[in-house]
Amino acid sequence: MRITCPHCGERGLQEFLYHGDATVMRPRDGGAEPTQEWTDYVYFRDNPNGAHRELWYHNAGCHAWLVVTRDLRSHEILGVEAAHDVALRRSA
Ligand SMILES: [Zn+2]
């Protein structure tokens, strides 16, 4: 598998570290009592049969955080974005 970093171009998988599901959002602090929202955030993840957004780190390159959209059936990379750009869109 090869990932095209927006800063460095196409690179081998060994240059990157996988850091999990990019679709989960940390809940706001709601106090000392655990909530269902926190339980879902900590323990439960979707396992889609198709495209999935993942967080990757370009460890042996530019050290950028990336959001990679990957088809979990074929491992085809469908898109790569800088995580910073994704975060800016979420906050807009
Ligand atoms: Zn890079």
PDB file of the backbone (N, CA, C, O) and the ligand in Angstrom, with CONECT records:
HET     ZN  A 101       1
ATOM      1  N   MET A   1       0.845  -1.176   0.000  1.00  0.00           N
ATOM      2  CA  MET A   1       0.000   0.000   0.000  1.00  0.00           C
ATOM      3  C   MET A   1       0.892   1.241   0.000  1.00  0.00           C
ATOM      4  O   MET A   1       1.926   1.270   0.667  1.00  0.00           O
ATOM      5  N   ARG A   2       0.489   2.252  -0.743  1.00  0.00           N
ATOM      6  CA  ARG A   2       1.233   3.506  -0.807  1.00  0.00           C
ATOM      7  C   ARG A   2       0.273   4.648  -0.493  1.00  0.00           C
ATOM      8  O   ARG A   2      -0.895   4.617  -0.882  1.00  0.00           O
ATOM      9  N   ILE A   3       0.771   5.642   0.206  1.00  0.00           N
ATOM     10  CA  ILE A   3      -0.035   6.797   0.595  1.00  0.00           C
ATOM     11  C   ILE A   3       0.598   8.034  -0.030  1.00  0.00           C
ATOM     12  O   ILE A   3       1.813   8.220   0.034  1.00  0.00           O
ATOM     13  N   THR A   4      -0.232   8.874  -0.634  1.00  0.00           N
ATOM     14  CA  THR A   4       0.261  10.120  -1.218  1.00  0.00           C
ATOM     15  C   THR A   4       0.097  11.234  -0.193  1.00  0.00           C
ATOM     16  O   THR A   4      -1.001  11.752   0.015  1.00  0.00           O
ATOM     17  N   CYS A   5       1.202  11.590   0.439  1.00  0.00           N
ATOM     18  CA  CYS A   5       1.207  12.680   1.415  1.00  0.00           C
ATOM     19  C   CYS A   5       1.017  13.999   0.654  1.00  0.00           C
ATOM     20  O   CYS A   5       1.660  14.205  -0.375  1.00  0.00           O
ATOM     21  N   PRO A   6       0.151  14.892   1.136  1.00  0.00           N
ATOM     22  CA  PRO A   6      -0.043  16.178   0.443  1.00  0.00           C
ATOM     23  C   PRO A   6       1.228  17.028   0.397  1.00  0.00           C
ATOM     24  O   PRO A   6       1.330  17.930  -0.434  1.00  0.00           O
ATOM     25  N   HIS A   7       2.196  16.758   1.273  1.00  0.00           N
ATOM     26  CA  HIS A   7       3.424  17.551   1.331  1.00  0.00           C
ATOM     27  C   HIS A   7       4.605  16.865   0.641  1.00  0.00           C
ATOM     28  O   HIS A   7       5.444  17.543   0.049  1.00  0.00           O
ATOM     29  N   CYS A   8       4.685  15.531   0.708  1.00  0.00           N
ATOM     30  CA  CYS A   8       5.871  14.793   0.259  1.00  0.00           C
ATOM     31  C   CYS A   8       5.645  13.972  -1.011  1.00  0.00           C
ATOM     32  O   CYS A   8       6.607  13.523  -1.633  1.00  0.00           O
ATOM     33  N   GLY A   9       4.399  13.775  -1.398  1.00  0.00           N
ATOM     34  CA  GLY A   9       4.110  12.932  -2.552  1.00  0.00           C
ATOM     35  C   GLY A   9       3.904  11.487  -2.139  1.00  0.00           C
ATOM     36  O   GLY A   9       3.741  11.183  -0.957  1.00  0.00           O
ATOM     37  N   GLU A  10       3.914  10.592  -3.135  1.00  0.00           N
ATOM     38  CA  GLU A  10       3.627   9.179  -2.886  1.00  0.00           C
ATOM     39  C   GLU A  10       4.775   8.509  -2.142  1.00  0.00           C
ATOM     40  O   GLU A  10       5.936   8.622  -2.537  1.00  0.00           O
ATOM     41  N   ARG A  11       4.439   7.809  -1.060  1.00  0.00           N
ATOM     42  CA  ARG A  11       5.438   7.144  -0.224  1.00  0.00           C
ATOM     43  C   ARG A  11       4.932   5.762   0.181  1.00  0.00           C
ATOM     44  O   ARG A  11       3.731   5.491   0.139  1.00  0.00           O
ATOM     45  N   GLY A  12       5.855   4.900   0.568  1.00  0.00           N
ATOM     46  CA  GLY A  12       5.512   3.561   1.025  1.00  0.00           C
ATOM     47  C   GLY A  12       4.872   3.588   2.406  1.00  0.00           C
ATOM     48  O   GLY A  12       5.097   4.502   3.198  1.00  0.00           O
ATOM     49  N   LEU A  13       4.079   2.575   2.670  1.00  0.00           N
ATOM     50  CA  LEU A  13       3.344   2.475   3.936  1.00  0.00           C
ATOM     51  C   LEU A  13       4.272   2.507   5.149  1.00  0.00           C
ATOM     52  O   LEU A  13       3.889   3.020   6.200  1.00  0.00           O
ATOM     53  N   GLN A  14       5.482   1.969   5.023  1.00  0.00           N
ATOM     54  CA  GLN A  14       6.393   1.886   6.163  1.00  0.00           C
ATOM     55  C   GLN A  14       6.798   3.249   6.710  1.00  0.00           C
ATOM     56  O   GLN A  14       7.341   3.330   7.812  1.00  0.00           O
ATOM     57  N   GLU A  15       6.544   4.331   5.954  1.00  0.00           N
ATOM     58  CA  GLU A  15       6.870   5.670   6.445  1.00  0.00           C
ATOM     59  C   GLU A  15       5.792   6.244   7.359  1.00  0.00           C
ATOM     60  O   GLU A  15       5.998   7.286   7.980  1.00  0.00           O
ATOM     61  N   PHE A  16       4.644   5.571   7.447  1.00  0.00           N
ATOM     62  CA  PHE A  16       3.495   6.124   8.158  1.00  0.00           C
ATOM     63  C   PHE A  16       3.132   5.269   9.367  1.00  0.00           C
ATOM     64  O   PHE A  16       3.411   4.071   9.407  1.00  0.00           O
ATOM     65  N   LEU A  17       2.508   5.909  10.347  1.00  0.00           N
ATOM     66  CA  LEU A  17       1.975   5.206  11.514  1.00  0.00           C
ATOM     67  C   LEU A  17       0.467   5.405  11.553  1.00  0.00           C
ATOM     68  O   LEU A  17      -0.026   6.522  11.393  1.00  0.00           O
ATOM     69  N   TYR A  18      -0.252   4.328  11.764  1.00  0.00           N
ATOM     70  CA  TYR A  18      -1.706   4.369  11.860  1.00  0.00           C
ATOM     71  C   TYR A  18      -2.105   4.786  13.267  1.00  0.00           C
ATOM     72  O   TYR A  18      -1.568   4.271  14.248  1.00  0.00           O
ATOM     73  N   HIS A  19      -3.045   5.717  13.367  1.00  0.00           N
ATOM     74  CA  HIS A  19      -3.463   6.198  14.689  1.00  0.00           C
ATOM     75  C   HIS A  19      -4.954   6.081  14.918  1.00  0.00           C
ATOM     76  O   HIS A  19      -5.477   6.692  15.849  1.00  0.00           O
ATOM     77  N   GLY A  20      -5.660   5.310  14.094  1.00  0.00           N
ATOM     78  CA  GLY A  20      -7.049   5.005  14.409  1.00  0.00           C
ATOM     79  C   GLY A  20      -8.079   5.735  13.581  1.00  0.00           C
ATOM     80  O   GLY A  20      -7.784   6.384  12.577  1.00  0.00           O
ATOM     81  N   ASP A  21      -9.290   5.598  14.047  1.00  0.00           N
ATOM     82  CA  ASP A  21     -10.481   6.116  13.383  1.00  0.00           C
ATOM     83  C   ASP A  21     -10.487   7.644  13.431  1.00  0.00           C
ATOM     84  O   ASP A  21     -10.400   8.237  14.506  1.00  0.00           O
ATOM     85  N   ALA A  22     -10.590   8.272  12.269  1.00  0.00           N
ATOM     86  CA  ALA A  22     -10.601   9.735  12.212  1.00  0.00           C
ATOM     87  C   ALA A  22     -11.992  10.316  12.325  1.00  0.00           C
ATOM     88  O   ALA A  22     -12.157  11.534  12.269  1.00  0.00           O
ATOM     89  N   THR A  23     -13.000   9.468  12.482  1.00  0.00           N
ATOM     90  CA  THR A  23     -14.369   9.981  12.516  1.00  0.00           C
ATOM     91  C   THR A  23     -14.874  10.221  13.930  1.00  0.00           C
ATOM     92  O   THR A  23     -15.879  10.907  14.119  1.00  0.00           O
ATOM     93  N   VAL A  24     -14.187   9.662  14.931  1.00  0.00           N
ATOM     94  CA  VAL A  24     -14.662   9.851  16.303  1.00  0.00           C
ATOM     95  C   VAL A  24     -14.248  11.224  16.815  1.00  0.00           C
ATOM     96  O   VAL A  24     -13.153  11.711  16.532  1.00  0.00           O
ATOM     97  N   MET A  25     -15.138  11.824  17.564  1.00  0.00           N
ATOM     98  CA  MET A  25     -14.878  13.143  18.139  1.00  0.00           C
ATOM     99  C   MET A  25     -14.937  13.029  19.659  1.00  0.00           C
ATOM    100  O   MET A  25     -15.874  12.454  20.212  1.00  0.00           O
ATOM    101  N   ARG A  26     -13.940  13.576  20.319  1.00  0.00           N
ATOM    102  CA  ARG A  26     -13.901  13.562  21.787  1.00  0.00           C
ATOM    103  C   ARG A  26     -15.071  14.385  22.329  1.00  0.00           C
ATOM    104  O   ARG A  26     -15.250  15.538  21.937  1.00  0.00           O
ATOM    105  N   PRO A  27     -15.879  13.792  23.239  1.00  0.00           N
ATOM    106  CA  PRO A  27     -16.998  14.548  23.812  1.00  0.00           C
ATOM    107  C   PRO A  27     -16.500  15.687  24.696  1.00  0.00           C
ATOM    108  O   PRO A  27     -15.375  15.660  25.195  1.00  0.00           O
ATOM    109  N   ARG A  28     -17.348  16.672  24.876  1.00  0.00           N
ATOM    110  CA  ARG A  28     -17.016  17.752  25.801  1.00  0.00           C
ATOM    111  C   ARG A  28     -17.021  17.197  27.216  1.00  0.00           C
ATOM    112  O   ARG A  28     -17.731  16.236  27.514  1.00  0.00           O
ATOM    113  N   ASP A  29     -16.230  17.804  28.080  1.00  0.00           N
ATOM    114  CA  ASP A  29     -16.207  17.394  29.471  1.00  0.00           C
ATOM    115  C   ASP A  29     -17.561  17.660  30.091  1.00  0.00           C
ATOM    116  O   ASP A  29     -18.050  18.790  30.074  1.00  0.00           O
ATOM    117  N   GLY A  30     -18.170  16.614  30.642  1.00  0.00           N
ATOM    118  CA  GLY A  30     -19.507  16.776  31.194  1.00  0.00           C
ATOM    119  C   GLY A  30     -19.583  16.567  32.679  1.00  0.00           C
ATOM    120  O   GLY A  30     -20.679  16.426  33.221  1.00  0.00           O
ATOM    121  N   GLY A  31     -18.453  16.542  33.359  1.00  0.00           N
ATOM    122  CA  GLY A  31     -18.479  16.333  34.799  1.00  0.00           C
ATOM    123  C   GLY A  31     -17.831  15.025  35.179  1.00  0.00           C
ATOM    124  O   GLY A  31     -17.210  14.367  34.344  1.00  0.00           O
ATOM    125  N   ALA A  32     -17.969  14.647  36.428  1.00  0.00           N
ATOM    126  CA  ALA A  32     -17.276  13.471  36.958  1.00  0.00           C
ATOM    127  C   ALA A  32     -17.964  12.165  36.602  1.00  0.00           C
ATOM    128  O   ALA A  32     -17.313  11.120  36.572  1.00  0.00           O
ATOM    129  N   GLU A  33     -19.246  12.195  36.335  1.00  0.00           N
ATOM    130  CA  GLU A  33     -19.991  10.967  36.051  1.00  0.00           C
ATOM    131  C   GLU A  33     -19.791  10.528  34.602  1.00  0.00           C
ATOM    132  O   GLU A  33     -19.860  11.353  33.691  1.00  0.00           O
ATOM    133  N   PRO A  34     -19.541   9.224  34.381  1.00  0.00           N
ATOM    134  CA  PRO A  34     -19.422   8.742  33.007  1.00  0.00           C
ATOM    135  C   PRO A  34     -20.764   8.846  32.278  1.00  0.00           C
ATOM    136  O   PRO A  34     -21.824   8.657  32.875  1.00  0.00           O
ATOM    137  N   THR A  35     -20.703   9.140  31.022  1.00  0.00           N
ATOM    138  CA  THR A  35     -21.923   9.250  30.222  1.00  0.00           C
ATOM    139  C   THR A  35     -21.864   8.230  29.096  1.00  0.00           C
ATOM    140  O   THR A  35     -20.801   7.691  28.788  1.00  0.00           O
ATOM    141  N   GLN A  36     -23.002   7.971  28.492  1.00  0.00           N
ATOM    142  CA  GLN A  36     -23.045   7.060  27.344  1.00  0.00           C
ATOM    143  C   GLN A  36     -22.184   7.593  26.205  1.00  0.00           C
ATOM    144  O   GLN A  36     -21.572   6.822  25.466  1.00  0.00           O
ATOM    145  N   GLU A  37     -22.140   8.921  26.068  1.00  0.00           N
ATOM    146  CA  GLU A  37     -21.330   9.547  25.023  1.00  0.00           C
ATOM    147  C   GLU A  37     -19.850   9.214  25.203  1.00  0.00           C
ATOM    148  O   GLU A  37     -19.157   8.927  24.227  1.00  0.00           O
ATOM    149  N   TRP A  38     -19.358   9.251  26.456  1.00  0.00           N
ATOM    150  CA  TRP A  38     -17.966   8.899  26.740  1.00  0.00           C
ATOM    151  C   TRP A  38     -17.716   7.399  26.559  1.00  0.00           C
ATOM    152  O   TRP A  38     -16.667   6.997  26.056  1.00  0.00           O
ATOM    153  N   THR A  39     -18.676   6.582  26.968  1.00  0.00           N
ATOM    154  CA  THR A  39     -18.541   5.134  26.780  1.00  0.00           C
ATOM    155  C   THR A  39     -18.408   4.805  25.305  1.00  0.00           C
ATOM    156  O   THR A  39     -17.557   4.004  24.917  1.00  0.00           O
ATOM    157  N   ASP A  40     -19.249   5.422  24.479  1.00  0.00           N
ATOM    158  CA  ASP A  40     -19.169   5.198  23.028  1.00  0.00           C
ATOM    159  C   ASP A  40     -17.815   5.644  22.486  1.00  0.00           C
ATOM    160  O   ASP A  40     -17.218   4.961  21.654  1.00  0.00           O
ATOM    161  N   TYR A  41     -17.330   6.799  22.961  1.00  0.00           N
ATOM    162  CA  TYR A  41     -16.064   7.356  22.477  1.00  0.00           C
ATOM    163  C   TYR A  41     -14.880   6.443  22.830  1.00  0.00           C
ATOM    164  O   TYR A  41     -13.984   6.245  22.009  1.00  0.00           O
ATOM    165  N   VAL A  42     -14.877   5.903  24.020  1.00  0.00           N
ATOM    166  CA  VAL A  42     -13.738   5.108  24.487  1.00  0.00           C
ATOM    167  C   VAL A  42     -13.772   3.676  23.957  1.00  0.00           C
ATOM    168  O   VAL A  42     -12.734   3.128  23.587  1.00  0.00           O
ATOM    169  N   TYR A  43     -14.976   3.058  23.917  1.00  0.00           N
ATOM    170  CA  TYR A  43     -15.035   1.613  23.691  1.00  0.00           C
ATOM    171  C   TYR A  43     -15.569   1.164  22.329  1.00  0.00           C
ATOM    172  O   TYR A  43     -15.268   0.048  21.905  1.00  0.00           O
ATOM    173  N   PHE A  44     -16.339   1.981  21.640  1.00  0.00           N
ATOM    174  CA  PHE A  44     -17.027   1.489  20.451  1.00  0.00           C
ATOM    175  C   PHE A  44     -16.544   2.175  19.183  1.00  0.00           C
ATOM    176  O   PHE A  44     -16.387   3.395  19.135  1.00  0.00           O
ATOM    177  N   ARG A  45     -16.312   1.359  18.155  1.00  0.00           N
ATOM    178  CA  ARG A  45     -15.911   1.870  16.849  1.00  0.00           C
ATOM    179  C   ARG A  45     -16.748   1.181  15.785  1.00  0.00           C
ATOM    180  O   ARG A  45     -17.139   0.024  15.937  1.00  0.00           O
ATOM    181  N   ASP A  46     -17.021   1.911  14.700  1.00  0.00           N
ATOM    182  CA  ASP A  46     -17.684   1.319  13.549  1.00  0.00           C
ATOM    183  C   ASP A  46     -16.695   0.455  12.786  1.00  0.00           C
ATOM    184  O   ASP A  46     -15.487   0.688  12.844  1.00  0.00           O
ATOM    185  N   ASN A  47     -17.195  -0.527  12.083  1.00  0.00           N
ATOM    186  CA  ASN A  47     -16.366  -1.374  11.232  1.00  0.00           C
ATOM    187  C   ASN A  47     -17.015  -1.416   9.855  1.00  0.00           C
ATOM    188  O   ASN A  47     -17.601  -2.428   9.472  1.00  0.00           O
ATOM    189  N   PRO A  48     -16.909  -0.309   9.105  1.00  0.00           N
ATOM    190  CA  PRO A  48     -17.661  -0.208   7.845  1.00  0.00           C
ATOM    191  C   PRO A  48     -17.128  -1.160   6.775  1.00  0.00           C
ATOM    192  O   PRO A  48     -15.937  -1.466   6.719  1.00  0.00           O
ATOM    193  N   ASN A  49     -18.034  -1.607   5.946  1.00  0.00           N
ATOM    194  CA  ASN A  49     -17.672  -2.446   4.804  1.00  0.00           C
ATOM    195  C   ASN A  49     -17.556  -1.532   3.587  1.00  0.00           C
ATOM    196  O   ASN A  49     -18.455  -1.481   2.747  1.00  0.00           O
ATOM    197  N   GLY A  50     -16.433  -0.807   3.504  1.00  0.00           N
ATOM    198  CA  GLY A  50     -16.252   0.150   2.415  1.00  0.00           C
ATOM    199  C   GLY A  50     -15.331   1.265   2.862  1.00  0.00           C
ATOM    200  O   GLY A  50     -14.362   1.032   3.585  1.00  0.00           O
ATOM    201  N   ALA A  51     -15.637   2.481   2.427  1.00  0.00           N
ATOM    202  CA  ALA A  51     -14.765   3.625   2.706  1.00  0.00           C
ATOM    203  C   ALA A  51     -14.773   3.971   4.190  1.00  0.00           C
ATOM    204  O   ALA A  51     -15.809   3.948   4.854  1.00  0.00           O
ATOM    205  N   HIS A  52     -13.581   4.292   4.684  1.00  0.00           N
ATOM    206  CA  HIS A  52     -13.424   4.658   6.086  1.00  0.00           C
ATOM    207  C   HIS A  52     -12.347   5.720   6.198  1.00  0.00           C
ATOM    208  O   HIS A  52     -11.337   5.669   5.496  1.00  0.00           O
ATOM    209  N   ARG A  53     -12.568   6.690   7.091  1.00  0.00           N
ATOM    210  CA  ARG A  53     -11.581   7.758   7.300  1.00  0.00           C
ATOM    211  C   ARG A  53     -10.699   7.409   8.496  1.00  0.00           C
ATOM    212  O   ARG A  53     -11.193   7.109   9.583  1.00  0.00           O
ATOM    213  N   GLU A  54      -9.377   7.454   8.274  1.00  0.00           N
ATOM    214  CA  GLU A  54      -8.412   7.041   9.286  1.00  0.00           C
ATOM    215  C   GLU A  54      -7.379   8.142   9.516  1.00  0.00           C
ATOM    216  O   GLU A  54      -7.073   8.927   8.619  1.00  0.00           O
ATOM    217  N   LEU A  55      -6.853   8.180  10.736  1.00  0.00           N
ATOM    218  CA  LEU A  55      -5.812   9.140  11.083  1.00  0.00           C
ATOM    219  C   LEU A  55      -4.445   8.463  10.962  1.00  0.00           C
ATOM    220  O   LEU A  55      -4.201   7.424  11.575  1.00  0.00           O
ATOM    221  N   TRP A  56      -3.566   9.060  10.171  1.00  0.00           N
ATOM    222  CA  TRP A  56      -2.214   8.542   9.963  1.00  0.00           C
ATOM    223  C   TRP A  56      -1.213   9.665  10.245  1.00  0.00           C
ATOM    224  O   TRP A  56      -1.533  10.847  10.125  1.00  0.00           O
ATOM    225  N   TYR A  57       0.006   9.266  10.623  1.00  0.00           N
ATOM    226  CA  TYR A  57       1.080  10.212  10.921  1.00  0.00           C
ATOM    227  C   TYR A  57       2.268   9.889  10.014  1.00  0.00           C
ATOM    228  O   TYR A  57       2.707   8.740   9.950  1.00  0.00           O
ATOM    229  N   HIS A  58       2.790  10.902   9.312  1.00  0.00           N
ATOM    230  CA  HIS A  58       3.921  10.676   8.402  1.00  0.00           C
ATOM    231  C   HIS A  58       5.216  10.720   9.212  1.00  0.00           C
ATOM    232  O   HIS A  58       5.934  11.720   9.210  1.00  0.00           O
ATOM    233  N   ASN A  59       5.493   9.631   9.893  1.00  0.00           N
ATOM    234  CA  ASN A  59       6.585   9.527  10.846  1.00  0.00           C
ATOM    235  C   ASN A  59       7.966   9.657  10.205  1.00  0.00           C
ATOM    236  O   ASN A  59       8.845  10.292  10.787  1.00  0.00           O
ATOM    237  N   ALA A  60       8.181   9.082   9.038  1.00  0.00           N
ATOM    238  CA  ALA A  60       9.503   9.110   8.393  1.00  0.00           C
ATOM    239  C   ALA A  60       9.542  10.153   7.284  1.00  0.00           C
ATOM    240  O   ALA A  60      10.366  10.067   6.374  1.00  0.00           O
ATOM    241  N   GLY A  61       8.669  11.120   7.359  1.00  0.00           N
ATOM    242  CA  GLY A  61       8.621  12.171   6.347  1.00  0.00           C
ATOM    243  C   GLY A  61       8.469  13.529   7.001  1.00  0.00           C
ATOM    244  O   GLY A  61       9.307  13.945   7.801  1.00  0.00           O
ATOM    245  N   CYS A  62       7.396  14.213   6.653  1.00  0.00           N
ATOM    246  CA  CYS A  62       7.199  15.600   7.080  1.00  0.00           C
ATOM    247  C   CYS A  62       6.557  15.730   8.458  1.00  0.00           C
ATOM    248  O   CYS A  62       6.366  16.848   8.938  1.00  0.00           O
ATOM    249  N   HIS A  63       6.218  14.606   9.108  1.00  0.00           N
ATOM    250  CA  HIS A  63       5.602  14.595  10.445  1.00  0.00           C
ATOM    251  C   HIS A  63       4.217  15.224  10.446  1.00  0.00           C
ATOM    252  O   HIS A  63       3.769  15.746  11.467  1.00  0.00           O
ATOM    253  N   ALA A  64       3.552  15.178   9.325  1.00  0.00           N
ATOM    254  CA  ALA A  64       2.193  15.714   9.245  1.00  0.00           C
ATOM    255  C   ALA A  64       1.185  14.657   9.675  1.00  0.00           C
ATOM    256  O   ALA A  64       1.387  13.461   9.467  1.00  0.00           O
ATOM    257  N   TRP A  65       0.095  15.124  10.280  1.00  0.00           N
ATOM    258  CA  TRP A  65      -1.055  14.275  10.577  1.00  0.00           C
ATOM    259  C   TRP A  65      -1.954  14.303   9.358  1.00  0.00           C
ATOM    260  O   TRP A  65      -2.231  15.366   8.803  1.00  0.00           O
ATOM    261  N   LEU A  66      -2.412  13.126   8.941  1.00  0.00           N
ATOM    262  CA  LEU A  66      -3.199  13.015   7.718  1.00  0.00           C
ATOM    263  C   LEU A  66      -4.503  12.280   7.993  1.00  0.00           C
ATOM    264  O   LEU A  66      -4.564  11.397   8.849  1.00  0.00           O
ATOM    265  N   VAL A  67      -5.536  12.651   7.264  1.00  0.00           N
ATOM    266  CA  VAL A  67      -6.782  11.888   7.258  1.00  0.00           C
ATOM    267  C   VAL A  67      -6.826  11.146   5.923  1.00  0.00           C
ATOM    268  O   VAL A  67      -6.943  11.754   4.859  1.00  0.00           O
ATOM    269  N   VAL A  68      -6.729   9.827   6.003  1.00  0.00           N
ATOM    270  CA  VAL A  68      -6.702   8.970   4.822  1.00  0.00           C
ATOM    271  C   VAL A  68      -8.052   8.278   4.694  1.00  0.00           C
ATOM    272  O   VAL A  68      -8.519   7.638   5.636  1.00  0.00           O
ATOM    273  N   THR A  69      -8.672   8.407   3.536  1.00  0.00           N
ATOM    274  CA  THR A  69      -9.908   7.670   3.262  1.00  0.00           C
ATOM    275  C   THR A  69      -9.521   6.417   2.507  1.00  0.00           C
ATOM    276  O   THR A  69      -8.968   6.481   1.409  1.00  0.00           O
ATOM    277  N   ARG A  70      -9.825   5.253   3.122  1.00  0.00           N
ATOM    278  CA  ARG A  70      -9.378   3.972   2.577  1.00  0.00           C
ATOM    279  C   ARG A  70     -10.567   3.026   2.490  1.00  0.00           C
ATOM    280  O   ARG A  70     -11.393   2.964   3.401  1.00  0.00           O
ATOM    281  N   ASP A  71     -10.646   2.287   1.379  1.00  0.00           N
ATOM    282  CA  ASP A  71     -11.676   1.258   1.228  1.00  0.00           C
ATOM    283  C   ASP A  71     -11.197   0.029   1.997  1.00  0.00           C
ATOM    284  O   ASP A  71     -10.179  -0.568   1.646  1.00  0.00           O
ATOM    285  N   LEU A  72     -11.930  -0.350   3.046  1.00  0.00           N
ATOM    286  CA  LEU A  72     -11.484  -1.451   3.909  1.00  0.00           C
ATOM    287  C   LEU A  72     -11.596  -2.815   3.240  1.00  0.00           C
ATOM    288  O   LEU A  72     -11.024  -3.788   3.730  1.00  0.00           O
ATOM    289  N   ARG A  73     -12.325  -2.902   2.127  1.00  0.00           N
ATOM    290  CA  ARG A  73     -12.435  -4.180   1.414  1.00  0.00           C
ATOM    291  C   ARG A  73     -11.218  -4.420   0.528  1.00  0.00           C
ATOM    292  O   ARG A  73     -10.719  -5.543   0.452  1.00  0.00           O
ATOM    293  N   SER A  74     -10.737  -3.373  -0.144  1.00  0.00           N
ATOM    294  CA  SER A  74      -9.655  -3.520  -1.123  1.00  0.00           C
ATOM    295  C   SER A  74      -8.351  -2.857  -0.673  1.00  0.00           C
ATOM    296  O   SER A  74      -7.311  -3.079  -1.293  1.00  0.00           O
ATOM    297  N   HIS A  75      -8.382  -2.052   0.387  1.00  0.00           N
ATOM    298  CA  HIS A  75      -7.264  -1.240   0.881  1.00  0.00           C
ATOM    299  C   HIS A  75      -6.894  -0.116  -0.081  1.00  0.00           C
ATOM    300  O   HIS A  75      -5.854   0.520   0.088  1.00  0.00           O
ATOM    301  N   GLU A  76      -7.732   0.137  -1.091  1.00  0.00           N
ATOM    302  CA  GLU A  76      -7.474   1.241  -2.017  1.00  0.00           C
ATOM    303  C   GLU A  76      -7.572   2.574  -1.268  1.00  0.00           C
ATOM    304  O   GLU A  76      -8.514   2.804  -0.510  1.00  0.00           O
ATOM    305  N   ILE A  77      -6.594   3.441  -1.489  1.00  0.00           N
ATOM    306  CA  ILE A  77      -6.621   4.775  -0.899  1.00  0.00           C
ATOM    307  C   ILE A  77      -7.491   5.654  -1.786  1.00  0.00           C
ATOM    308  O   ILE A  77      -7.204   5.833  -2.970  1.00  0.00           O
ATOM    309  N   LEU A  78      -8.560   6.205  -1.203  1.00  0.00           N
ATOM    310  CA  LEU A  78      -9.515   6.998  -1.965  1.00  0.00           C
ATOM    311  C   LEU A  78      -9.247   8.494  -1.839  1.00  0.00           C
ATOM    312  O   LEU A  78      -9.729   9.280  -2.655  1.00  0.00           O
ATOM    313  N   GLY A  79      -8.484   8.892  -0.827  1.00  0.00           N
ATOM    314  CA  GLY A  79      -8.181  10.305  -0.648  1.00  0.00           C
ATOM    315  C   GLY A  79      -7.281  10.522   0.554  1.00  0.00           C
ATOM    316  O   GLY A  79      -7.291   9.738   1.503  1.00  0.00           O
ATOM    317  N   VAL A  80      -6.497  11.604   0.503  1.00  0.00           N
ATOM    318  CA  VAL A  80      -5.617  11.965   1.612  1.00  0.00           C
ATOM    319  C   VAL A  80      -5.715  13.479   1.798  1.00  0.00           C
ATOM    320  O   VAL A  80      -5.593  14.247   0.843  1.00  0.00           O
ATOM    321  N   GLU A  81      -5.937  13.888   3.039  1.00  0.00           N
ATOM    322  CA  GLU A  81      -6.017  15.312   3.360  1.00  0.00           C
ATOM    323  C   GLU A  81      -5.151  15.588   4.589  1.00  0.00           C
ATOM    324  O   GLU A  81      -4.960  14.711   5.431  1.00  0.00           O
ATOM    325  N   ALA A  82      -4.638  16.795   4.682  1.00  0.00           N
ATOM    326  CA  ALA A  82      -3.951  17.202   5.907  1.00  0.00           C
ATOM    327  C   ALA A  82      -4.988  17.296   7.015  1.00  0.00           C
ATOM    328  O   ALA A  82      -6.037  17.913   6.827  1.00  0.00           O
ATOM    329  N   ALA A  83      -4.711  16.690   8.174  1.00  0.00           N
ATOM    330  CA  ALA A  83      -5.659  16.703   9.286  1.00  0.00           C
ATOM    331  C   ALA A  83      -5.956  18.127   9.736  1.00  0.00           C
ATOM    332  O   ALA A  83      -7.058  18.422  10.199  1.00  0.00           O
ATOM    333  N   HIS A  84      -4.982  18.997   9.601  1.00  0.00           N
ATOM    334  CA  HIS A  84      -5.180  20.407   9.969  1.00  0.00           C
ATOM    335  C   HIS A  84      -6.305  21.018   9.143  1.00  0.00           C
ATOM    336  O   HIS A  84      -7.138  21.748   9.679  1.00  0.00           O
ATOM    337  N   ASP A  85      -6.340  20.728   7.850  1.00  0.00           N
ATOM    338  CA  ASP A  85      -7.398  21.258   6.979  1.00  0.00           C
ATOM    339  C   ASP A  85      -8.761  20.683   7.366  1.00  0.00           C
ATOM    340  O   ASP A  85      -9.764  21.396   7.339  1.00  0.00           O
ATOM    341  N   VAL A  86      -8.799  19.401   7.724  1.00  0.00           N
ATOM    342  CA  VAL A  86     -10.057  18.767   8.138  1.00  0.00           C
ATOM    343  C   VAL A  86     -10.557  19.417   9.419  1.00  0.00           C
ATOM    344  O   VAL A  86     -11.749  19.699   9.546  1.00  0.00           O
ATOM    345  N   ALA A  87      -9.652  19.659  10.376  1.00  0.00           N
ATOM    346  CA  ALA A  87     -10.029  20.290  11.651  1.00  0.00           C
ATOM    347  C   ALA A  87     -10.558  21.698  11.414  1.00  0.00           C
ATOM    348  O   ALA A  87     -11.528  22.107  12.052  1.00  0.00           O
ATOM    349  N   LEU A  88      -9.943  22.435  10.519  1.00  0.00           N
ATOM    350  CA  LEU A  88     -10.421  23.794  10.234  1.00  0.00           C
ATOM    351  C   LEU A  88     -11.826  23.776   9.653  1.00  0.00           C
ATOM    352  O   LEU A  88     -12.642  24.633   9.989  1.00  0.00           O
ATOM    353  N   ARG A  89     -12.124  22.805   8.780  1.00  0.00           N
ATOM    354  CA  ARG A  89     -13.478  22.706   8.213  1.00  0.00           C
ATOM    355  C   ARG A  89     -14.500  22.348   9.288  1.00  0.00           C
ATOM    356  O   ARG A  89     -15.624  22.850   9.274  1.00  0.00           O
ATOM    357  N   ARG A  90     -14.103  21.468  10.230  1.00  0.00           N
ATOM    358  CA  ARG A  90     -15.026  21.072  11.308  1.00  0.00           C
ATOM    359  C   ARG A  90     -15.376  22.262  12.206  1.00  0.00           C
ATOM    360  O   ARG A  90     -16.505  22.379  12.683  1.00  0.00           O
ATOM    361  N   SER A  91     -14.405  23.133  12.427  1.00  0.00           N
ATOM    362  CA  SER A  91     -14.637  24.240  13.353  1.00  0.00           C
ATOM    363  C   SER A  91     -15.307  25.433  12.684  1.00  0.00           C
ATOM    364  O   SER A  91     -15.738  26.361  13.370  1.00  0.00           O
ATOM    365  N   ALA A  92     -15.399  25.426  11.368  1.00  0.00           N
ATOM    366  CA  ALA A  92     -16.000  26.559  10.647  1.00  0.00           C
ATOM    367  C   ALA A  92     -17.512  26.563  10.759  1.00  0.00           C
ATOM    368  O   ALA A  92     -18.170  27.448  10.210  1.00  0.00           O
TER     369      ALA A  92
HETATM  370 ZN    ZN A 101       4.695  13.965   4.321  1.00  0.00          ZN2+
END
